[in-house]
């Protein structure tokens, strides 16, 4: 039996609220620590607003949790750990026009492989910056990669890039008419 990818956009907010309240934190405290307004956090927690990947990353980092804490999946203790395409967990950011698919059962490994799909003209709203390294392989479309300290680069299907995660980096679809699909591997896991 084939299932649709697991998408839990309406449960992301409630999961974030549960984490915050379990730590006895107010919206104001989280807002101050993450530079995300309390009113916006409230909307996200009530599933009345979308959240960008960058803001979600800041919350995950602040709470000291993993994306898998927000997108539950049945644990696998045997190897190889296999994730069938219809079982992938997806994080959808409508505001950015981006879908992020986790290609592993959790983020408790040495690396975090993701498939990221950008709508035509879409891009991440804010640069990523994290410990470790990042590898990107363009599967389909044209990627615009902006890496702080370097000229923006355009990569096409089959092209790849490898760079330190500490350098702020921004990924975007360079085409206004075609989607972009990339495999992105962060080491260590960033979410």
C-alpha positions as CSV (number, residue, x, y, z in Angstrom):
1,X,0.0,0.0,0.0
2,X,1.4,3.4,-1.0
3,X,1.0,6.3,1.3
4,X,1.5,10.0,0.5
5,X,4.5,11.7,1.9
6,X,4.0,12.5,5.6
7,X,3.3,16.2,5.7
8,X,2.5,17.7,9.1
9,X,2.3,21.4,8.5
10,X,-0.6,21.8,10.9
11,X,1.2,19.8,13.6
12,X,4.5,21.8,13.4
13,X,2.9,24.7,15.3
14,X,1.4,22.5,18.0
15,X,4.7,20.6,18.4
16,X,6.6,23.9,18.8
17,X,4.0,25.0,21.4
18,X,4.4,21.7,23.3
19,X,8.2,22.1,23.4
20,X,8.0,25.7,24.6
21,X,5.5,25.0,27.3
22,X,7.4,21.9,28.5
23,X,10.4,24.2,29.1
24,X,8.1,26.8,30.9
25,X,9.1,29.5,28.4
26,X,6.9,32.4,27.5
27,X,6.5,33.6,23.9
28,X,8.4,36.8,24.9
29,X,11.4,34.8,26.1
30,X,11.6,32.7,22.9
31,X,11.1,35.8,20.8
32,X,13.9,37.6,22.5
33,X,16.3,34.7,22.2
34,X,15.5,33.9,18.5
35,X,14.8,37.4,17.1
36,X,11.3,36.2,16.0
37,X,8.4,38.3,17.2
38,X,6.2,36.9,19.9
39,X,3.1,37.7,17.8
40,X,4.4,35.7,14.9
41,X,5.4,32.8,17.1
42,X,1.9,32.8,18.5
43,X,0.4,32.6,15.0
44,X,2.8,29.7,14.1
45,X,1.9,27.8,17.2
46,X,-1.8,28.2,16.4
47,X,-1.2,27.0,12.8
48,X,-2.3,30.4,11.5
49,X,0.9,31.2,9.8
50,X,3.6,29.5,7.8
51,X,7.2,29.6,9.0
52,X,10.3,29.9,6.9
53,X,13.0,27.2,7.0
54,X,15.5,29.7,8.5
55,X,13.2,30.7,11.3
56,X,12.3,27.1,12.0
57,X,16.0,26.3,12.2
58,X,16.5,29.1,14.8
59,X,13.8,27.6,16.9
60,X,15.1,24.1,16.6
61,X,18.6,25.3,17.6
62,X,17.3,27.4,20.5
63,X,15.2,24.5,21.9
64,X,18.0,22.0,21.4
65,X,15.8,19.6,19.5
66,X,15.8,18.0,16.1
67,X,13.4,18.3,13.1
68,X,12.5,14.7,13.8
69,X,11.1,15.8,17.2
70,X,8.6,17.9,15.2
71,X,7.9,15.4,12.4
72,X,7.6,12.0,14.2
73,X,8.5,8.8,12.4
74,X,8.6,5.2,13.6
75,X,12.1,4.4,14.8
76,X,14.2,1.9,13.0
77,X,17.0,0.1,14.8
78,X,18.1,-2.2,12.1
79,X,20.4,-1.5,9.2
80,X,20.2,-0.5,6.5
81,X,17.6,2.1,7.4
82,X,15.4,2.5,4.4
83,X,13.0,5.3,3.8
84,X,10.7,4.7,0.9
85,X,9.7,7.7,-1.2
86,X,6.1,7.8,0.0
87,X,7.2,7.5,3.6
88,X,9.5,10.6,3.5
89,X,8.7,13.4,6.0
90,X,8.2,16.7,4.4
91,X,8.4,20.3,5.7
92,X,6.5,22.7,3.4
93,X,7.3,26.4,3.5
94,X,4.6,28.1,1.4
95,X,6.1,31.5,2.1
96,X,9.3,30.5,0.4
97,X,7.9,28.0,-2.2
98,X,10.1,25.3,-0.8
99,X,9.5,21.6,0.2
100,X,12.2,19.9,2.3
101,X,12.2,16.1,2.4
102,X,14.2,14.3,5.1
103,X,15.9,11.3,3.4
104,X,16.6,9.4,6.7
105,X,14.5,8.2,9.6
106,X,16.1,10.6,12.0
107,X,18.9,13.2,12.4
108,X,20.9,11.2,14.9
109,X,23.6,10.3,12.4
110,X,26.8,11.9,11.1
111,X,25.1,13.6,8.2
112,X,21.6,14.8,7.2
113,X,20.6,14.2,3.6
114,X,17.7,16.2,2.3
115,X,15.9,16.6,-1.0
116,X,14.9,20.2,-1.5
117,X,12.3,21.2,-4.1
118,X,12.0,24.9,-5.1
119,X,9.0,26.2,-7.1
120,X,9.9,28.4,-10.1
121,X,11.6,31.6,-8.8
122,X,11.5,30.4,-5.2
123,X,14.3,30.6,-2.7
124,X,15.2,30.5,1.0
125,X,14.2,33.7,2.8
126,X,17.4,34.0,4.8
127,X,20.9,32.6,4.5
128,X,21.7,29.3,6.3
129,X,24.7,29.2,8.6
130,X,25.6,26.2,10.7
131,X,28.5,24.2,12.0
132,X,30.1,21.6,9.8
133,X,30.0,21.3,6.0
134,X,27.4,21.2,3.3
135,X,27.2,19.4,-0.1
136,X,24.6,20.2,-2.7
137,X,23.9,18.3,-5.9
138,X,21.5,19.7,-8.5
139,X,19.2,17.0,-9.8
140,X,16.9,19.1,-11.9
141,X,16.7,22.8,-12.8
142,X,19.1,25.7,-12.2
143,X,20.4,26.6,-8.7
144,X,21.6,30.0,-7.7
145,X,24.1,29.6,-4.9
146,X,25.2,32.7,-2.9
147,X,28.1,32.0,-0.5
148,X,29.3,34.9,1.6
149,X,32.7,36.1,0.3
150,X,32.2,34.6,-3.2
151,X,30.4,35.7,-6.3
152,X,27.0,34.1,-6.8
153,X,27.2,30.9,-8.8
154,X,24.8,29.1,-11.1
155,X,24.7,25.3,-11.1
156,X,22.8,23.1,-13.5
157,X,21.7,19.5,-13.3
158,X,24.6,17.3,-12.5
159,X,26.7,20.1,-10.9
160,X,27.6,20.1,-7.3
161,X,29.0,22.4,-4.6
162,X,30.8,21.7,-1.3
163,X,31.4,24.5,1.2
164,X,31.8,25.2,5.0
165,X,28.4,25.6,6.7
166,X,29.7,28.4,8.8
167,X,29.8,30.7,5.8
168,X,26.3,32.2,5.3
169,X,24.8,30.6,2.2
170,X,21.6,31.1,0.3
171,X,19.9,28.7,-2.2
172,X,17.4,29.8,-4.8
173,X,15.8,28.6,-8.0
174,X,17.4,30.7,-10.8
175,X,14.5,29.9,-13.2
176,X,11.1,31.6,-13.1
177,X,9.5,28.8,-15.2
178,X,11.0,25.5,-14.1
179,X,11.2,23.8,-10.7
180,X,14.5,23.1,-9.0
181,X,15.4,19.8,-7.2
182,X,18.6,19.4,-5.2
183,X,20.1,16.9,-2.8
184,X,21.6,18.7,0.2
185,X,23.8,16.9,2.7
186,X,24.7,18.7,6.0
187,X,27.3,17.2,8.3
188,X,26.7,17.2,11.2
189,X,22.8,17.4,11.0
190,X,21.6,21.0,11.3
191,X,18.0,20.5,12.3
